[in-house]
Amino acid sequence: MILQTLNIRNNCEGAFHNGKLVFGEISSIFEEYDIAWKYSQFMDDTKYKFLFLLIKKDDISEFSENPEKYKFLSNRLRAQAAAATAAKINLEEECIFDLLPNFQVQAFFEEREIILSNINKNFKKGLDYDILHKTHVLSENISQNIVNWTSGCKNRIKYNIFGSATGRLTNTRDSVPILTMKKEERSNLLPQNDLYLDLDLNGAEIRTLLALSGEEQPQADIHEWNLTNCARNLTTRKEVKERFFAWLYNPDSEDHMLERIYDKGIYNKYYDDGFITTPFGRRIEVEERKALSYLIQSTTSDIVIENAYKIMKLLDGKKSFIAFTMHDSIVLDFSKEEYSLVREIKDRFEYNKLGRFLSTLRIGNNFGNMKEIKI
């Protein structure tokens, strides 16, 4: 059996169970399933396989034995939801399924169950399933949190986990655009708890290349380390940083000092027949000139995501929670009374399957006013 939950919004609690719609407390139902379409905050995700991650898209109509019927049922529900919105019904406060005729909802989920059974029968977990699972659960948990603004507005941060070729997260259209937000706007974001706590990997992509090259990670600022070990005629951290990235992402660029330690040809170990397969099992089609870039960006992103997932598990049942992830960093909405956890949180963020990547830690009363601290 495949579990279909109804909580498409935070206020809808229910499931399609044994051919019937069940509303209200449904936690006991979850124990009877180990397959679901998507993650729900009420689940122990470690017990479930999520079919969404097998087909990597929301539209399941092509897997229907009667696509026109499914599209009709789906469009009818969307039309009802649009009518509710036009009538100024706040679907953040009302459950959409309470507003729809029961027979329409029943017919939709009956047809959907047939389609999901077909997907489960015909698709298997790929090598990338584990990291996709963690990414999905993390992003769904983040989307349940309310973001406070100085203006009093309340919004959510939502991610499209299949929005980029490398697997880096993108924001959905109805999300707070945290990944593209201008620095001057960040001070408008306020935590629900006492402060924001930001963990940011030091030179994340450089450290990824260093690890893939088989070199040990320096336990110091990576740009300062490069300045000492790989630079000639350069005197500042900024100069060596600019030189490194100009060399790294230009396939035609050569730099004998950097190449004594870093191996740009390492991508060949992961590249075959037009595809990069990353250490996290992602298989990405890419032309050879961009293969190194895709390998590094995808691997770095997954390091951050996997460790954010670990921290999310650590904070389960606590006041503090992950507010969002942003490029090579994660930001926690943090309660001061849980300060004793900071050391363990930092360790979980820094240690990964490629080694230990150092990070910086910052705190602030809003996201635009963050100051580095040492622990």
Buried (B, 14 or more C-beta within 10 A) or exposed (E): BBBBBBBBBBBBBBBBBEEEBBEEEBEEBBEEBEBBBBBBBBBEBEEBBBBBBBBEEEEBEEBBEEEEBBEEBBEBBEEBBEEBEEEEBEBEEBBBBEBBEEEBBBBBBEBBBBBBBBBBEEBEBBEBBBBBBBBBBBBBBBBBBEBBBEEEEEBBBBBBBBEEBBBBBBBBEEBBBBBEBEEEEBBBBBBBBBBBBBBBBBBBBBBBBBBBBEBEBBEEBBBBBBBEEBBEEBEEBEBBBEBBEEBBBEEEEEBEBBBEBBBBEBBEEBBEEEBBBBBBBBEBEBEEEBBBBBBBBBBBBBBBBBBBBBBBBBBEEEBBBBBBBBBBBBBBBBBEEBEEBBEEBBBBBBEBEBBBBBBBBBBBBBBBEBEEEEE
